[in-house]
Amino acid sequence: MDYLATILLLAISTALINNMVFHFFVGNCPFIGVSRKLDTAFGMGAAVTFVTTIAALLSWLITWAVLAPGAPLTTWVWHLIRPDAKGVVDLSILNYVVYIFVIAWAVQLVEMYVRKFFPALYKAFGVFLPLITTNCVILFVCLEIMKHVPSAGDVPDPWGLDKALIYAFCAGLGFLIAIVIMAGMREEIEHCDVPKPLQGPGITLIMAGILSLAFLGFTGMDSNLAKILKPAPTPAPEIKAAPPPAS
């Protein structure tokens, strides 16, 4: 029960409370640029969710096996080369480079799939589909997961592969929710009489700010759910000592 409660809290907190767009302010370029039509926005959100999950899977495995301090594969290879070597091998300085290559590979996979089976959606994405490679949501998720990968050092809250995938998928899902809501609002605003100085980016940024304020309403929901799903243990009843026998 504790495991399911932890996973549920992580999922809700990532998708709604700590939404990547409205809380961390990452992924704003596709959020603004591809949210003009609902179908295009949904396709972009789904693509980002898929790429984020795949990139997180590969990043966690590579970090745990190769890049983290004391990673098993790196340590084994290093001891093969230098059997008398001591200390911990740390390749975490290569995290950014490796993650960018992993994200680029995942984006190319999505781009080939969409171009093959959904040519109309591929044309609608335009330049924003290959630009998923530079979408900071994906790199942000990989760097956050890096902080929790078990390694030789002390990690305050170590994550297994299950938590890393849940975090990555729900981060992409939160982006999907944000961009779909924004696209729905922008489709409706086209039929409204917007003042000329606010037409275009002006009204779009105002709506994004209002959405950010709306998502603030989820603040504190994780702590209340934690109280429901993880109730405090009932204290054991006090055992009173027997009174001394009367003399």
ABEGO torsion letter per residue (X at the ends): XAAAAAAAAAAAAAAAABBAAAAAGBGAAAAAAAAABAAAAAAAAAAAAAAAAAAAAAAAAAAAAAABBGBAAAAAAAAAABAABBEBBBAAAAAAAAAAAAAAAAAAAAAAAAAAABAAAAAAAEAAAAAAAABAAAAAAAAAAAAABBBABBBABBBBAAAAAAAAAAAAAAAAAAAAAAAAAAAAAAABBBBAAABEAAAAAAAAAAAAAAAAAABGAAAAAAAAABBBBBBBBBBBBBBBBBX
